[in-house]
Amino acid sequence: MKRILIVMLLTLFICTGFIGLRFGSALFQEEDSASILLSIMELELSYSDYAKVSGHRYVSKSTDSSRFIKDFMSEIGWTYRDQAGSGLIFKKEERSVVVETRLFSRHYILWDVPKDS
């Protein structure tokens, strides 16, 4: 019984250490870090390019993330126009929206799609 308890505690310690090393200070930069981490787990365990965090917020891997955002916006009828800093500008008919992006860690990008899109 003690051996099982020690193995479980050691496994928990290793998992906690891995999460701490992988995300570091990014864990405390957002107020809903728990939901972001759950979305990242969903992203890693699926074949999807992005995962929904909440509302109009999504997370994707930082490798070629602008392609994922462009594909997502294209699916809902928006056309990519330009990039302004960390924002991607899309146009539909006469309206324009900016999808804001920011690093969550060096491996993941958070992006917010405007509510009126």
Contacts in CASP RR format, 6 or more apart in sequence:
PFRMAT RR
TARGET T0000
AUTHOR 0000-0000-0000
METHOD contacts of the structure
MODEL  1
MKRILIVMLLTLFICTGFIGLRFGSALFQEEDSASILLSIMELELSYSDY
AKVSGHRYVSKSTDSSRFIKDFMSEIGWTYRDQAGSGLIFKKEERSVVVE
TRLFSRHYILWDVPKDS
19 27 0 8 1.000
19 37 0 8 1.000
20 27 0 8 1.000
22 105 0 8 1.000
22 107 0 8 1.000
23 37 0 8 1.000
23 104 0 8 1.000
23 105 0 8 1.000
24 105 0 8 1.000
26 33 0 8 1.000
26 103 0 8 1.000
26 104 0 8 1.000
26 105 0 8 1.000
27 33 0 8 1.000
27 37 0 8 1.000
29 104 0 8 1.000
30 36 0 8 1.000
30 104 0 8 1.000
30 110 0 8 1.000
32 53 0 8 1.000
32 54 0 8 1.000
35 53 0 8 1.000
35 54 0 8 1.000
36 53 0 8 1.000
36 59 0 8 1.000
36 104 0 8 1.000
36 110 0 8 1.000
39 51 0 8 1.000
39 52 0 8 1.000
39 53 0 8 1.000
39 58 0 8 1.000
39 59 0 8 1.000
40 51 0 8 1.000
40 59 0 8 1.000
40 108 0 8 1.000
42 48 0 8 1.000
42 51 0 8 1.000
43 50 0 8 1.000
43 51 0 8 1.000
43 59 0 8 1.000
43 60 0 8 1.000
43 61 0 8 1.000
43 108 0 8 1.000
49 60 0 8 1.000
49 61 0 8 1.000
49 68 0 8 1.000
49 71 0 8 1.000
50 58 0 8 1.000
50 59 0 8 1.000
50 60 0 8 1.000
50 68 0 8 1.000
50 69 0 8 1.000
50 72 0 8 1.000
51 58 0 8 1.000
51 59 0 8 1.000
51 60 0 8 1.000
52 58 0 8 1.000
53 59 0 8 1.000
53 110 0 8 1.000
56 112 0 8 1.000
56 113 0 8 1.000
56 114 0 8 1.000
56 115 0 8 1.000
57 110 0 8 1.000
57 111 0 8 1.000
57 112 0 8 1.000
57 113 0 8 1.000
58 72 0 8 1.000
58 110 0 8 1.000
58 111 0 8 1.000
58 112 0 8 1.000
58 113 0 8 1.000
59 104 0 8 1.000
59 108 0 8 1.000
59 109 0 8 1.000
59 110 0 8 1.000
59 111 0 8 1.000
60 68 0 8 1.000
60 69 0 8 1.000
60 108 0 8 1.000
60 109 0 8 1.000
60 111 0 8 1.000
61 68 0 8 1.000
61 107 0 8 1.000
61 108 0 8 1.000
61 109 0 8 1.000
62 103 0 8 1.000
62 106 0 8 1.000
62 107 0 8 1.000
62 108 0 8 1.000
62 109 0 8 1.000
65 101 0 8 1.000
65 109 0 8 1.000
65 111 0 8 1.000
66 83 0 8 1.000
66 88 0 8 1.000
66 101 0 8 1.000
69 88 0 8 1.000
69 99 0 8 1.000
69 101 0 8 1.000
69 111 0 8 1.000
70 80 0 8 1.000
70 88 0 8 1.000
72 113 0 8 1.000
73 80 0 8 1.000
73 88 0 8 1.000
73 90 0 8 1.000
73 99 0 8 1.000
73 113 0 8 1.000
73 117 0 8 1.000
74 80 0 8 1.000
76 117 0 8 1.000
77 92 0 8 1.000
78 90 0 8 1.000
78 91 0 8 1.000
78 92 0 8 1.000
78 97 0 8 1.000
78 117 0 8 1.000
79 90 0 8 1.000
79 91 0 8 1.000
79 92 0 8 1.000
80 88 0 8 1.000
80 89 0 8 1.000
80 90 0 8 1.000
81 89 0 8 1.000
81 90 0 8 1.000
81 91 0 8 1.000
81 96 0 8 1.000
82 88 0 8 1.000
82 89 0 8 1.000
83 89 0 8 1.000
84 98 0 8 1.000
86 100 0 8 1.000
86 101 0 8 1.000
86 102 0 8 1.000
87 98 0 8 1.000
87 99 0 8 1.000
87 100 0 8 1.000
87 101 0 8 1.000
88 98 0 8 1.000
88 99 0 8 1.000
88 101 0 8 1.000
89 96 0 8 1.000
89 97 0 8 1.000
89 98 0 8 1.000
90 96 0 8 1.000
90 97 0 8 1.000
90 98 0 8 1.000
90 99 0 8 1.000
90 117 0 8 1.000
92 117 0 8 1.000
97 113 0 8 1.000
97 114 0 8 1.000
97 116 0 8 1.000
97 117 0 8 1.000
98 114 0 8 1.000
99 111 0 8 1.000
99 112 0 8 1.000
99 113 0 8 1.000
99 114 0 8 1.000
100 111 0 8 1.000
100 112 0 8 1.000
101 109 0 8 1.000
101 110 0 8 1.000
101 111 0 8 1.000
102 109 0 8 1.000
102 110 0 8 1.000
102 111 0 8 1.000
103 109 0 8 1.000
103 110 0 8 1.000
104 110 0 8 1.000
END
